[in-house]
Amino acid sequence: MPYTAEHKQETRKRIVESAHQLFNRRGFAGVSIDEIMARAGLTRGGFYNHFTAKEDLYAETLLAYSQRRADDNAGLPECGPETARHMVNRYVSRVHLDDLDDNCPLMALPSDVAHAGGAARAAYEAVLETMVSFFEMNLEARDGLSPREQALALSATCVGAMVLARTIDNSELEDEICKAAAAFACNAIGPES
């Protein structure tokens, strides 16, 4: 008896979630298809019923993360700078840094994506655009910078801080980086109302 479309969709979702966690922990090159499938409770043969190559899975993993974050952010009120500050403090935090299974691929995978093909790079860009657009819709032109320019700078500050903090093995310095970057970004957003 063939599987239902719902079963196939649920299986694909398990594979994507398994891949997201493993890619975040060990990068694209450090994870095999066998490991991804085993973590999802499946065999390697089933992989090719859903994806043609590991890079296709990688791209879908990035896009699924982007969609999940867009859905999360859709529930937040669009109330301007306070919402942007909230996002900065949530992103540049110890909680986010320590959540290896579900942290942002912008901070977890940049060097992998730099060497990846077009599909993965386009998916990574979509994740970045989700972050930038969230900041942008909560900012006004200020100090000669458009909301988009501010949003790009805030995104670069947040992601850059987390990349640095994630690559060192000194929890005090990690905390310093996160606190300094969050304070800098919040200050750039402007004074609290």
N, C-alpha and C positions, 0 to 999 in steps of 0.2 A: 504494500500500500504506500503510495507516494506521500511525502510530507506536505503539509498545508503551507500556504504562503506565509501565514503567521508564524509557523514553526521556523521556516527558513529565515524570516526577518529577525526573529528572536535569536537564532543561532548566529547570524551575522553580527548582531548587536553584542553578543557575548565575546565574539572574536575581536571586535573593535575595542571593547573595554579591556580585555586581556592585553591587547597590543599597546593600548595607551599606558597602562601601568608598567609594562615591561620596557617600553621605549623611554618613559620618564626615568626609570631607574638605571637603564644601561645603554641607552641610545639605540639608534637604528642598526648600526653595524654589530652591536653587542648582543643582539637577540635573533634567534633563529625562528623560522616558521614552526618547527617542531615544538619549541618552547611556548610560543604564543598559543598554539592549538592545545597543548597539554594543559596550560593554565585555564583555558576555556572549557576543558573537559572533553576535548575532541581529538581526532587523529589528523595527521598531516594531509591525508587524502581529501578530507572535507574542505580544506582551505581553498582548493581550486574550483569548488562549487560556488565560491563567493567572490574570489579575487583572482586576477591573472598573474599578479606578481606582488612581492612584499612591498614595493614602493606604492602600489595602488592602495594597499591597506594602510600604509603610513599616511598617505594623503587623506583618506577617509577618516582616519583617527584624528587628524588635525581639524578637519571640517566638523566632525561630531563634537569635539571640544568647543569649537567656536560657537556652534549652535546652542550647546548647553549653556554657555556663559551668556549668550545673547538672551536666552530664555530667562536665566536668573536675573539679569539686569533689567529685563522688561518689567519685573515686579517692583523695582525700586521707583520711588517717585522722582520725577524730573523736577528737581527743585533748585537747580543751579549749583553754585560752588560747594555747598554743603554735601551734595551727593558726590561731587568729584573728590572732595576730601575723604569721604567715606570709602570710596573705591581705592584711593591711594593707601589709606591705612589698612584696608583689608588685603590689598595685593602685597604691599611691602611689609610683611609681618612674619613673625616667627611661626605662626600657625601655617601660613602658606608655604614657607620655606621647608618646614618639617613634613608636609603632606606630599611625600614622594610619589604616591600612587595617582594623585589627582591634581598635581600642580600644573601650572600653565605651560604649554609647550613652547611658548616664546622664551621662557627662561630655561627650560629643560633641554631643548633640542636645537639651538641655533647653529652649532657647528655642523650637525648632521644635515640640516636643511641647506646650508651653504654649499654642500657637496651633492645634494640630491637633484633629481630631475625636475622638470617643469611642473608636474602635478603636485609634488610635495611643496615646492616653492610657492605655487599659487595658493595652496591650502594654508600655508604658514602666513602668507600675506593677508588672507581672509581673517585669520585669528587676530593679526595686528590691526586690521581695519575695524574689527569689532571693538577692540579696546579704544582705538583712537576715536571712533564715532561716539562711544559712550561719553568720553571726556568732552568731546567737541559740543555735544548737545547740552552740556551742563556749564558751559563757559561763555563769557561775552568778550568781545574785543577789549584788550587791555594792554597798556604800555606799548602801543604800536604793533601788537601781535594779534592776528586773527584767532578766533577760537580753534581753527584747525592747527595753526602753528603751535599754539599752546598745548593742544592735545598731543601732537607729535612729540614735543619736548617732554611732556609728562610721561608719556608711554615709554620713551627712551630712558628716562630717569628711573622709572619703576622697574622695567625689565633689566636694565643694566645693573641696578643695585642687586637684584635677585640673582642674576648670573654670577656676579662677583661673590656674593654671600654663599652661593651654592658650591663654588669651586674651592673654597678654603675649608680647613679643618680646625677652626678656632672659634668656638661659640661666642666668645666675648667680642671678637672682631666682627663676626656675622651680625650680632645684635647692634653693634655700633653702625655698621653699614646700613642696616635696615632703618634704624632710628634717624640717622642723618639724612638718608634719601627721602624718607617720609616727611621729615620736617622741612627739607628743602622744597619738595614738591608742593606741600600744603602752603608754604609761604609764597610760592610762585602763583598759586591759585588766587591768593589775595587774603585780606583780613577777614576773619569770621564776622558774620553779621550779628 
